[in-house]
Amino acid sequence: MSDKLLTVEFVTPEKRVWSGKATMVSARTLEGDLGILPDHSPLLGVLVDGKVSIKSEDGTAVEFNVSGGFLSVANNRVSVLGESASQ
């Protein structure tokens, strides 16, 4: 397994929801469910209402309900821009 981590920024128009290092991010897009690990291919996806799950570098998992938005992946950076989110 790679020792690399993802740098994750999850924001909404109102606040920063989560920021830090993670081993995995999963989300639901128009194209289907995504699981993002380090060295994932670049992509841009449209989020649908559902859950975004982040497994942080210490092994804990946090889950958020998100209402629409976008997800971008490039160079081990994941940006989640949600219309709204709650835990």
Protein Blocks (a to p, Z undefined) as FASTA:
>chain_A
ZZbdcddddddfkbcfbgcddfbdcdddfkbccdddehiacddddddedddddddfkopa
cddddeehidddeehiacdddfbdcZZ
